[in-house]
Amino acid sequence: MTSRFTELTIDCHDPERLAAFWCEVLDFTVIDRREGKVEIGSWEPTVEEVLARQMPPTLQFIQVPEGRTVKNRLHLDVSPIDRSTGDEVARLLGLGAVTRDVGQGWVVMADPEGNEFCVLRTLAAPGPGSSA
């Protein structure tokens, strides 16, 4: 058997704050909480389910003492599913994200600790007079 991609770990100063932010962004819930670590996901992994099929990875936020010093080498991309890209960007700004760059066909934003992520095209069904 091969390995499974089960978690994506993000180093940060405040795991609780970032986990709360990403739970709101992705509609995830906290599935594990320990000193200096919070794990969130859309499902609660079990050994049986991981062995049975490939599932979406969870996100782990691990507390580290140092800050981010260079551009992310890895980042998340999100696509709105029930609203336009512009409306989703506005929602994310309200949650504490900031805009970094616009113009490539997507919007580059940063979470409350400065980790970049991209908001891609909407996956919502177009309605009359709607714009992405």
C-alpha positions as CSV (number, residue, x, y, z in Angstrom):
1,M,0.0,0.0,0.0
2,T,1.1,3.6,-0.6
3,S,1.0,6.4,1.9
4,R,-1.9,8.8,2.3
5,F,-1.9,12.6,2.5
6,T,-3.6,13.0,5.8
7,E,-2.6,16.4,7.3
8,L,-1.2,19.7,6.2
9,T,0.7,21.4,9.0
10,I,1.1,25.1,9.3
11,D,3.6,26.6,11.7
12,C,2.2,29.7,13.6
13,H,2.3,31.8,16.7
14,D,-1.3,31.3,17.7
15,P,-2.8,28.0,16.7
16,E,-6.2,28.8,18.3
17,R,-6.6,32.0,16.3
18,L,-5.6,30.5,13.0
19,A,-7.7,27.4,13.5
20,A,-10.7,29.6,14.2
21,F,-10.1,31.7,11.1
22,W,-9.7,28.6,8.8
23,C,-12.7,26.9,10.4
24,E,-14.8,29.9,9.3
25,V,-13.2,30.0,5.9
26,L,-13.6,26.3,5.1
27,D,-16.6,25.4,7.3
28,F,-14.4,22.9,9.2
29,T,-14.5,22.0,12.9
30,V,-11.9,21.4,15.5
31,I,-11.2,17.7,15.7
32,D,-8.2,17.7,18.0
33,R,-6.7,20.2,20.4
34,R,-3.6,19.8,22.5
35,E,-1.1,22.2,24.0
36,G,0.4,24.2,21.1
37,K,-1.6,22.3,18.4
38,V,-5.1,22.5,16.9
39,E,-6.3,20.2,14.1
40,I,-9.3,21.0,12.0
41,G,-11.1,19.2,9.3
42,S,-14.3,18.4,7.4
43,W,-14.2,14.9,8.9
44,E,-12.7,13.1,11.8
45,P,-10.1,10.6,10.6
46,T,-10.0,7.0,11.8
47,V,-7.5,4.4,10.8
48,E,-10.2,2.4,9.1
49,E,-11.4,5.3,6.9
50,V,-7.8,6.4,6.0
51,L,-7.1,2.8,4.9
52,A,-10.3,2.5,3.0
53,R,-10.1,5.6,0.8
54,Q,-8.4,8.8,0.1
55,M,-10.0,11.6,2.1
56,P,-9.4,15.4,2.2
57,P,-6.4,16.2,4.5
58,T,-7.0,17.9,7.8
59,L,-5.1,21.2,8.7
60,Q,-2.9,21.2,11.8
61,F,-1.7,24.5,13.3
62,I,1.4,24.0,15.4
63,Q,2.8,26.7,17.7
64,V,6.4,27.7,16.9
65,P,8.5,30.5,18.4
66,E,9.9,32.0,15.1
67,G,7.9,34.1,12.7
68,R,7.6,33.6,8.9
69,T,10.6,35.2,7.2
70,V,10.1,34.4,3.5
71,K,7.3,33.9,1.0
72,N,5.3,30.7,1.4
73,R,6.6,27.8,-0.6
74,L,3.2,26.1,-0.2
75,H,-0.1,27.8,0.0
76,L,-3.8,26.9,0.0
77,D,-6.2,27.8,-2.9
78,V,-9.9,28.2,-2.1
79,S,-12.9,28.5,-4.4
80,P,-16.2,29.9,-3.3
81,I,-19.1,27.5,-3.8
82,D,-22.2,29.6,-3.0
83,R,-21.2,33.2,-3.9
84,S,-19.1,35.2,-6.3
85,T,-15.4,35.5,-5.9
86,G,-15.8,39.2,-5.0
87,D,-18.4,38.4,-2.4
88,E,-16.1,35.7,-0.9
89,V,-13.1,38.1,-0.8
90,A,-15.3,40.6,1.1
91,R,-16.4,37.8,3.6
92,L,-12.7,36.8,4.1
93,L,-11.7,40.4,4.7
94,G,-14.4,40.5,7.4
95,L,-12.9,37.4,9.0
96,G,-9.4,39.1,9.3
97,A,-7.7,38.2,6.0
98,V,-5.9,40.9,4.0
99,T,-5.5,41.4,0.2
100,R,-2.0,40.9,-1.1
101,D,-2.4,41.0,-4.9
102,V,-5.1,41.0,-7.5
103,G,-5.0,40.7,-11.2
104,Q,-3.8,37.2,-12.3
105,G,-7.4,35.9,-12.6
106,W,-7.4,35.2,-8.8
107,V,-6.9,37.1,-5.6
108,V,-3.9,36.6,-3.3
109,M,-4.8,37.1,0.3
110,A,-3.1,36.5,3.7
111,D,-4.5,35.0,6.9
112,P,-4.1,36.7,10.2
113,E,-0.5,35.6,10.5
114,G,0.5,36.5,7.0
115,N,0.3,33.1,5.3
116,E,-0.7,33.7,1.7
117,F,-3.6,31.9,0.1
118,C,-5.5,32.3,-3.2
119,V,-9.2,32.8,-3.8
120,L,-9.9,31.3,-7.2
121,R,-12.9,31.5,-9.5
122,T,-16.3,30.8,-8.0
123,L,-17.8,27.3,-8.4
124,A,-21.3,28.7,-7.7
125,A,-23.9,28.2,-10.5
126,P,-24.2,31.5,-12.3
127,G,-27.5,33.3,-11.7
128,P,-29.2,35.9,-13.8
129,G,-27.0,39.0,-14.0
130,S,-24.3,37.5,-11.7
131,S,-20.6,38.1,-12.1
132,A,-17.7,36.0,-10.8
